[in-house]
């Protein structure tokens, strides 16, 4: 399991390949661009995010793995102005 925590007003771009479980916490006014590439065979993934006031999560997920994969995603928009934009590409 991987954990990503961004403090207030922090901005980051992170690239990941083939992971199993990811926990994200975005504190007030932070921004995360998360680029995920799945090349594995039947690689299931779990993503959980807690997003606070005026924080922004942008997920770009490219699932190019062979076989079937399940993505379980829970995004909690906890305070006013919390935002998530999810983009998925799959073959």
N, C-alpha and C positions, 0 to 999 in steps of 0.2 A: 504494500500500500504506500502511496506517495501522498504527502501533504504539501499544499501550497497555501501560504498565508501572506497577504499583502497588507501592509500597514496603511494608515491614513495617508491619502494623496500619493501613494506609490503607484508607478506604472511599469508594466513588464510585458514582454512577449516571451512565451515559453513554447518550445517544440518538443513533443513526446512521440515515441514510436513503441507500439505494442506494450501496453500496460494492462494491469488487471483491475486495480482499484485506485481511485483518486478522490481526495477530499480537498475542497477549496474554501477558503474564507477570504472575502474581500471586505475590508473595513471601509469606513466612510471616505468617499471621494477618490477611491482607488480604481485602477483600470487594468484588466488582464486580457490579453489576446492569447488564446490557447490554440495552438496548431497541433492536431493529432493525426498521425498516420498509422493505420492498421494494415500490416502486410502479412500477419500471421494466419494460420489456418484455424478457423473456428475459435478466434480469440475473443471471449466475452469480456465486457468492460463495465465497471460501475463507476459512476461519477456523482458526487454529492457536492453541492455548492451552497454556501450561506453568503448572501449579498446584502450589505448594509447601505445606509443612506447615500444616495447619489453615486454609488459604485457601479461599475459596468463590466460585465463579462461577455467577451466575444469568443465563441467556440467555432473552430473550423475543423471538421472531422472528415477525413478521407478514409473510407473503408474499402481497401483494395485487396483484402485477404481472400483466400480461396476457401470455400465452404460457407457455412452459416455462422453468424456471430450475433450475439445479443448485446444491446447497449441499454443499460438501466441508468437513467439520469433523473436526479431529483435536484431541482434548483429552487431554493427558498429565497424569495424576494422579501426581505424582512422589514425594510423601512422605506419611507417615501423616497422616490427617485431611483430605487434599485432597478437595474436593468440587465437583461440577458438576451443575446442574439445568437442563435444556433444555426449553423450551416452544415449540411451533411451531403457528401458525395459518396456514392456506392456503386460498385460494379456487380 
